[in-house]
């Protein structure tokens, strides 16, 4: 066993290790057999938003692994889900039958995983960088078209259509590779996304359904366990039959015999609508006038003929353009959109100039970051 110099921002399972921090890095003399036990690599190294990795909480990881075992999964393709891959790899070295492969845009994971376990991959255009994909194809066929699943945690602000196209291509690839083993074989997928993106998910992946489980992250300001009264807004979208994804009873989830799925404790079944209607962690109530279940903070307005907030203005439709108020088009089609964005940009630049002037005693002008001219007052 040899000692190597590790310069990474990581947490080690063995908390007795000692080290010193310099310039936001942790320098440790670490035995080589401890490197594979690093937890949550790059958690603090990725401080810039464009490099940020939001990692699942321990509770969420335990639930996912439990669900995968219930589904008898043996091979997990992790697309942008490094925490799941890391946990499975650690368990695999301890004798677990489950194995995984990681596809991620962050090349720093190459320091931990071999070419058989990691690909640099961009999910938005389904592009693999600099390598052939033989190892991926081999991984997808190891179980002869059975017991393989794709787990993906893409950026929430990304274009759903582009991400969905990549998922469809993976499903086609999986079916073609395993055509000799099974004719009607579809790649199961677990996709982590906010519940309010359900309409977009249904538009591009109509065979996917949303589960009630609330997904938490360790290093996200808002999506932590207990951070919000209603819990995290992140859910799981899947093409797996919902009744097969068993939710933990200890956390209040219960099985609805009518809906054939697990529901959160606050998501009560409506016998009139015939569904468990809640999406956002609150108990919905049925409105007999609207003939549907609505959020608890809305009341029925006879003037408007719909349920709305108690302090709403009657006669004002919620649709229309947010920029100019025209009811004939939406914000994305507004002819004044570019002009408003220009005004907002000028305000941002002016605000930055004033802030810099107060701090440095200088006037900074410019049209783009990095192209600023400093003038003495």
N, C-alpha and C positions, 0 to 999 in steps of 0.2 A: 504494500500500500504506500502510495506516494502522496506528498502534499503538493498542491498547486495553488497558485495565486489567483483568486477569483475576484473580479472587479465587477460586481453586479448589484443591482438593487433588488434583493430577494429576502424572503423570510425563510429561515431554516427550521426544520422540525426540531433539531437539537438546539434549544434556546440557550444552552450553556456556552455556545461559541462566543468568543469575544472579538471585537474589531473596532475600527475607528471610522467615522464618517468624514469624508473630505469632498467638497464640491458636489454634494448630493449623491455620493456613491458610498457603498459599503465595501471595505477592503478586508478580506479574511484569508487566513491561511487555512484552507479547508481540505480535509482528506478527500480523495477522489471518490470513495464509495459513499460520500455524503451528497455529492452534487446531484444525483438522481432524486434526492429527497427534498429538493427545493420546492417550496410552496409559493404559488402565485408569482411566478417570475415576472419581472418588469412592472410590478404593481406601482411603485413610486417613480420608476424611471420614465414611464410614459406620462409625463406631466403635461405635455402639450395636447390640446384637444384633438388634433388630427391623428395623434398616436395613441390616444387613450384606449385602454383595454378595461372594460367593465367585467368583473369576474363574479360568477355565481357564489352565493353564500353557501355555507356548509349545509344548511337545511335544504336548500334547493338541490345541491349535488346529491345528497342522500336520497331525496325523492326521485330524481332522475334515474339514478342507478337502481333503485328499487323497482321502478317502472320497467326499466330495460330487462331486469331479471324476470319479472312477471311475464314479459313478452317473449322470453326465452331468446333474447338477443345475444349473439356471440361476437359480432363485429360492428363497431360503431365508427361511422365516418363523421368526424367532427369538423364542421365548416365554420370557422370563427368562434369556436367554443373551446378555448385552450384549457380551461379549468376541468372540464369533463375529460378531455384527453389525458391531462396530467394525472388525474385520479385513477383512471382506468389503467394507465401504464404502471403506476405504482402498485396497484393491486395485481397486475399481470406478473410483475417480477416476483410477487409473493405467492404465485401459484394460481391466480384466478384464471378461469377459462375465457373471460372476456378480453378482447383486444380492440385497438383503435388506431386510427390514422388522423392526423391533423392537417387541415388545409387552412392557411392563414396568410395574410398579406405581410405580417411582421416577420422579417427574416431573422430576427434575433433568436427565434425558437430553434434555429439550426444549431445553436450552441448546445442544445439539450437532446435533440432527436436526430436519428439517422435519416438517410434518404428514403428508407422504407417506411418511415413513420411521419414524415413531414414534407409537404409541398408548399412552395410560395404560390399563392393563388388569389386572384381577384374575382370575387363573386359577381360583381356588377357586369362584367363582360365575359365571364366564364373562361378566363385566361389563366393558363399555367405558365410560369416563368422558367425559361431556360432548361427544361428537362422533358424527356419523354414521359409518358404516363403509364408505362408498363407496370410499375409497382401499384398504382391505383387500380388498374384493371385486375391485377392479380388479387388485390385485397377484396374487391367487389365480388369475386367468384370463389373465394376460399370456402364458403359454406354451401356451394352449389345452388345459389339462388335462394337460400333460406337464411333466416336469423341475422340479416344485415339491416341496419337502420342509418339514416342520415340525421344528425343533430346540428342545427344551425342557429346561430345567434347574430344575425346581421345588424348593421347600424340602423337605428330606428328612423333616422332622417333620410335613408336611402330611397331611391325610386323602386316601388314595389314591383312594377312591371318588369324591370330589368332583373331583379332578384328572382322573381317567379320564373322567368325564362330560363335562368340558370338551373333552378330546381327541376324544371321540366326536362332539360337536357340531361341532367343526372339520371332522372327516371328512365328516359329512353335508353341511355347508355347501359344502365343496369339491366333493363329488360333484354337488350340485344346480347349482352355478354352472357346472360343466363338462359338464353332461349333453348339451349339443348337440355337444360335440366327441368325447366318448368315453362309452360306456354303462357300462363296467365299470372305472371309474377310482377308485382309492382313494388318499387322501392318505398318502404315506410319512411316518413319524414316527421321530425319534431322541429317546429319553427317557433322561436321565441320572439314575440312582438306585442306591442301595446294593444289592449282591447279595442281602443277607438280606431284602430286600423282594420277592423274586421270587414267593413264594406269593401275596401281595396283588396283585401285577401280573397274575399268571395268573388270579386270581379275577375281576378286573374287565376285563382286556384279554387274553382267552385266545389271541388271534391274535398276541400279541407274544412274542418270544423274547429271551433274554439273550445278549449277546456277551461274549467273554472279555477285551476290551480294558480295561485299568485306567486310569481317568480321574483325572488329577491336577489340583490347584488350586494357584495361586500363594500365596494368602494364607490357607490353611486350616492349622491347627496339625497335624492328623493326616493329611490327604489330600494331602500333598506327595510329590513323587517322592523315593524313598529314605528317607522318614520311617519307614516300617514295613518289616520284613523281607519280608512277604508283599505289599507294595505297597498301593495304595489299594483300598478296598472298593467304590468307585463303578464301576458298569458301564453299558453302553448297552443299553436295551431298545428293540426295534424290530419293526415289522411288515414290514420289508424282508427279503428272502430272505438268510439269514446268509452264504451263499457269495459274495454280491455285495459284502459289506463287507470289503475286503481289509485285513488287518492287516500291520504292518511286520515283515518277516523279521529286520531288524536288531535288533529288540527281543526276539527269541526266539519270536515267534508262528509257528505252522506250520499247514498246511492238513490237516485230517483227511478223507481220501477217504470214510470210512465215514459220519461224521456230517455231511459236506457243510458244514463250517464251519471257521473258524480257531480254534485253541486256544492257550492260553499254554504256555510251554515246560515248566512243571511239571504241566500238565494232560494226563496220558498216557491214551491210549485203553485202555479195558478191553474185551477181546474177549468176556468172559463176559457183562457187562452190555450191551455193544454201544453204549456212549456214552463221551464224555470227561467224567468225573463231577465233577471238582474245581470248587468254587465260590469258595473263599476264598484261593486263592493257594498251596495246599499240594498235594502229590501224594497222592491218596487210594489206599487199598489195598483189595483185594477180600476180603470175609469170606465164606467158603463156608458157614458156619453161618447167617448172616443172609441170604445170597444177594443181597448188594448191596455196593457200595463204601462205605467208611466213612473218616472222618478218621484220620490217622496216629497221633493221640494217644489213640485208643480201642482197647480190647482186648475180645475176646468173653468174656462171663461166662456160664458154663453154668447157674449158679443163676438168674440173671435172664432168660436166654434171649435176650440182646441184647448189642450192643457198647456199652460205657460207659467212663468214666474208670477208670484202675486203682485209685484210692482211693475209689471210690463205695461206698455202703452197700447191700448186697444187700437186696431186698425193699422198698425205698423207691421208689415210683413217682415219676417226674419230673412227672407231671400233677397237677392239683388246684389249690386256691386258695393263693396266695402269702401271703395275709393271715392266714387262720384255719386253714389246713391241711386243710380239708374237701375230700374227693375228689369230692363231688357237684356242685360248681360251680367256676367260674373266678373269677379276681380281679375281673373287671369286674362280676360278679353278686353279689359278697359283701355281705351285709347290714351287715357291720362296716366297709365301705370308707369311708363318710363319717366315722365316729367316728375311724378311724385318721388320716385326712387332717386332722381337727381337731386331734388331738394333735400331729401333725407341724407344723402351722401355729403352735401355741402354742410349740413348742420353737424354731422359727425366730424368732419374735417375742422370746422370752426371751433367746435368744442374741444377737440384735441389741441388745437393751436393755443387756445386760452389756457388750458391746463399746463401745457409745456412752458408757456410764457411765465406763468406764476412760479413754476418750479425752477426754471433755469434762467429767468430774466432775459430770454431771447424770444424772438418771433420766428415761428417755423411755418413755412408755407409750402404747399405742394399738392399735386393732384393724386398721388398714389403713395402708399407706404414704400419706404426705401428710396424715394425720389424727392427728398425734402431739401429745401434750401434754408440755411440758418442765416439770419441777418441780425446784426446788432441793433438794439433799440436806439 
